Amino acid sequence: MDKESHGTVHDWAPRSIGLLLGTLVLATAFIAAYVGALHQPTPRDVPIGVVSGDQHARATLDAVRGQTNILKPIGYDDPAAAEHGLLSRAVYAVLSTGPDNGLLLTVASASGPSATSAIKEVLGTATTRTGTPLQIVDEVPVTPADPRGVVPFYLNVGYVLGGYLGSTVLGISAGTTPRTARRAGLRIAALAVYSVLLGIAGAVVVGPVLDIWHHDVPTIAAIGALAVFAAAMFASAIQGWLGVAGTALVILLLVVLGNPGSGGIYAPEFLPGVLRGMHRWNIPGLANDLTKAAVYFDWRSAGWPAAALGIWTVLGGLGLVTASLVRGRRAATSGPGATRSGPAPDHDGG
């Protein structure tokens, strides 16, 4: 081996080994997160509403709670407040006294089929044991075309995947760190247009093509565009500061932890540890919650998911612009040769 070849090997070997080791860690984390979160989903503290003055229903839930921690009673002052809790997705079901001294269980399966199934199973067993009649009414059912309620999850997986892939493709082709704020603005604009187009494409697929939500195409398109743009801006900011290697961190947060923690496959109450609350702040979980709120619940409980996705979008855009002002300007002043070890700057067409 000549000296030139030997030097070339020394140049690429450490970087390649480091990338392979990083990929190995990321893949291992993927296995651990998905298998750990989903191999044995165990419901705990699934919220179910009850009017505090409804002694029969309250006594039943208290008895169940004394035997298992699967259900967690949430007290309301009156039936209207309990119904609001159901329709705003604060609880998955409401238990009340029904006719003939029986019980009425009102569920919203669109909020989480896995959670409502667990509630029905636990209360069905309890009332059978005591001989109490139990009537079940599904006030907000899932669409018949999505009996397991997984379409919001898989739709938003595609949106989030498309968002960070769009950012990654631009980073590879034009450089991860724009050299000027103007170029950063052009990149943001390009990703905004891309997000709108992907939002429309996803809405058409689950609407006219698959006939799942054919009445909600504009709504799904708007939510999709926001989800794609939030993921794209989040990825762009991280890649702007860390280079292409930052993609590993993006995948870790949006896919490895984000997807199982979104509450899309199993309700959050079925997930272990920190994953239970992750849907309240991670992009896949927020997009999943916003989709359900808009399609099934007349935009109730949509405020926080929509606002949080907007916050992620703004922070990501600011992060990318800041990266261009700091790292991009430094790369521009240092010359092409100085940028090899850090994030690749934009090409002239950036």
N, C-alpha and C positions, 0 to 999 in steps of 0.2 A: 504494500500500500504506500503510494507516494505521500509526500508531506501535505500536498493540497487536499487530497482525499482524507487524510488523517485529521487535518484541521477542520474539514467540513463535518466529519463525524462528531468531533468534539463540540461543534457548534449546535448541532441539532439533537444529539443524543440526550443531554440533560433535560432539555425542554420536552422532548417526546416522552421520556420516562416520567417526568413530572405530570404531564397531561394524562398519561395512562393511569398513574396512581390516583389522580384527582377523579378520573372517570370511574375507577374501581370503587372509590369511597362513595361517589354519588350513586352508583348502581346498588351498592350495598345498602345505602340509606333508603333507596327506593323500595327495595325488598322488605327492609325492616318496617318502614312506615306503612306500606300497604298490607302486608301480612299481619303486622302487629295490630293495626287498627281494625281490620276487617275479617280476620280469621274466625273470631268468636265474638260477634257483637252482643253485648250484654246491656240491656236497658237499665238505667238507674235514674230515679227522680224525674220520670216523665211527667210533665205538669198537666194536671187535669183540674178544671174549674168546678166549683161548687158554691152555691149561695150559702152564706154563713148561717142563715136562719132555717135552712132546710135540714131539719134534724135527721130525717131518715137517710138522705143521701150522705150527709156529713158523717153519720155514725157508720155507714157502710165503708166509706173511704178511710175513716180512722181505724176500723177493724182491719182493712186490707193493709194499711200502712204499718200496723203493728206486726204483720206477718211477713211483709216483703218491702223492700225499698224501691221496687219497680215504679210505683206511682207516687207522685208528690201532689197532695191536694193544695189548690190555690183558692183561698176564700174571696168571695165577692159580696158586696152589700146587697145586690138585688139581681134579678134575672137579666135585666138589660145590661148591667155591667159584665155579667158572665158571658153574655152573647158577644159583647164587644171584645172581650178577651179572646174568645174563640175566633172571631173574624179578623182580629188584628194579629193572630198567630202567637199570642202570649201563652195560650194553652192549646192542646190538641183536641180536647173534648170537654164537655160539661156534663156532669151527672146531676140529675134532679129527680124529685119524686114524680112518678107517673101515675096513670089511672090504676084503680084497684089495689092501692098500696104497693104497687110495683115501682120500678125505677126506669127512668128514661135516660139513655146515654146518647147525647148529640155529639157527633164527631165531625171533623173536617179532614177527611183523608188526603185532600190535596196538600195540606200542610206537611204531611209526612206519613205515607202509608205504613211504614214500619212501626212508627210510634202508635198510630191508631190501632193497628193490629194487636200490638202488645197490650194496649188498654182494654180492648174488647176481650182478649183472651183472659186477662187477669180478673176482670169483673164478671165475665161469663162463668168462670170457675167458682168465684166467690158466691154469686147469686144462685147458682145451681146447688151449691152446698147448703144454702139456707132456704132454698125453695122459693126465692123471691123472683117474680117475673121481671125480665129485663127486655125492654124495647130499645132498639138501636136505630138511630136516624143519622144519615150522612148528609149534613147540611151543605158541605162544599166538597163534592166528590171529584176525583181525578177524571179526566176525560177518558172515555172508553178506549180510545186509541193509545192510551198510555196507562194501562192498569196498574203498573208498579210504580208509577210516578217518577221515572228516571229520565224523562226527556229533558227537563230543565238542567239536570246535571250534565248530561252528555252534550247538549247544545252549548252550554257555557264552557265545557272543556274545549270544544272546538273553537269557540271565540277567544278564549284566553291563549290557547295554543297558537292560533293565528296571529294574535297580537305580539307575542314575544318572538315568533318566527319572523314576522315582518320587520321588527326591529333588528333582529340578528342578521337577516339578509342585507339590509341597508348597511349595517355595521361592517359586514364582510366586504361588500362591494365598494362602499364609499369611505370606509374608515369609521371606527367606533366613536371617535371624538371629533365633532365638527371644529374646524379651526376658528370660526367666527360665530358670533351670535346670529348673524344673518343666515349662515348655513344651518345653524341649529333650528332657526325658525322655519326654513325651507323643509327640513327633515320632519319637523312636527306637522307642518301642513301636509306633506306627502302621506304621513301615517294617519292623519285625520281623514283624508280622502279614502285611503285604503280601509280604514275602520268602518266608514259608512258603507262602502261596497260590500265588505264581508258581513256586516250586520244585515244588510238586505239579502245577501245570498243565503245566510242561515235561516232567516225568516221565511224565505221562499221554500227552502227545503222542508221545514216543519209545517209549512202552510199548504200551498197548492200541491207540492210534490208528494208529500206523505200524508196530507190531509189530517194533521193532528190538531193544529191551532189555526185553521184557515180564516177565522174571523179576527185574528190578532196580528196580522202581518205587520202593519205599521208599528204597533207596540213592540213586538219582538225585534224588529229591525232597529228601533231606537235604543232599546236596552242592549242589543248586541253591539251596536256601534260604540256605546259607552264602555262596555266590558272590554272590547278589543282595544280601544284607545287607552284605557287605563292600564291594561297589561303591556301595551306597546311603550307607553311613556315610562312605566316602572322599569321595564327592561332597558330602555334607551338610557335612562339615568345611570343605572348600575354599570352598563357596558361603557357609557361615556367616561366613567371614572376608573373602571377596572379593566377595560379592554374586552376582547373576545372571551377572556377567561371569566369575566363576570357573568357570562351566560350560565355557567355552572351554578352560581348563586341564584340566578333567576329561576332555573329549573328546580332547584332545591325548594325555594319558597312558593313557587306557583304550581308545581306539579308534585314533587315528592311529598311535601307537607300540605300543600294547598288543596289538592283533589280529595284525599281521604278526610281532610279537616273541613271540607265545605259543607258537610251534612247532606250531600246530594244522593249518596248511595244508601246510607243509614242516617237516621236522624241524629243530631248532635248528642242526644242523651244515650246513644248506643256506643259512643266512642270513648276511648280511654284518655285519662289525664288532660293535658293541655289541648288536645285536639277538640275537646268538647266545646270550647268557646271560640275556636279559630274562625268559624264562619262569620262572626261579627266584625272581623276586620280584614280577613284575607280576600283577595280579589275574586277567586272562584266562588267562595262562599257568599260574598256580597252579591255577585251576579246571579247566583242560584236563588237567593232570597228575594232579590228584586223581581226576577222572572215570575216566581210563584205569587208574589204580592200583586203584580200587575195583571196576570192572566186569570188568577182564581179569586182574588180577594179585593177586587175593585180598588187597587192601589193602597189599601190599608197596610200599614207597617212598611211602606215603600220608602218613607222619608230617609231613614238612616242608611239603608243600602245605596240609594241613589246619591246621597250626599257624600258618603264615604268613597264611592267610586270616583266622584268628582274630585275629591281631595287627593286621591291617589294620582289622578290625571294631572292635576295642577302641580303637585309635588314632583312628579316625574318630569314634567316639562321644565320646571325650574331647575331640577337637578341636571338635566341635559344642557340647558343654557349655561349654567354655572360651570359645568365641566368644560364646555367650549371656551369660556372666558379664562379658565385657569390652565387646564391641561392642553387645550387646543392652541391657545396663544403661546404657551411655552414651547410646544412642538413646532409651531410656525417660526418662532424666533431662533430655535436651536438648529433648524435645518433638517433635511430628510434623514440623515444618518443618525441623528440623535433620538429618533422616535422608534427605533427598532425594538428596544427592550420594553417599551410601554405600549399603551393603547395606540393602534394605528390611527393617524389623523385622516381627515377627509382628503380625497383626491380633489383636483381642481374643480371637478364638476359637483363636489360634495353637497 
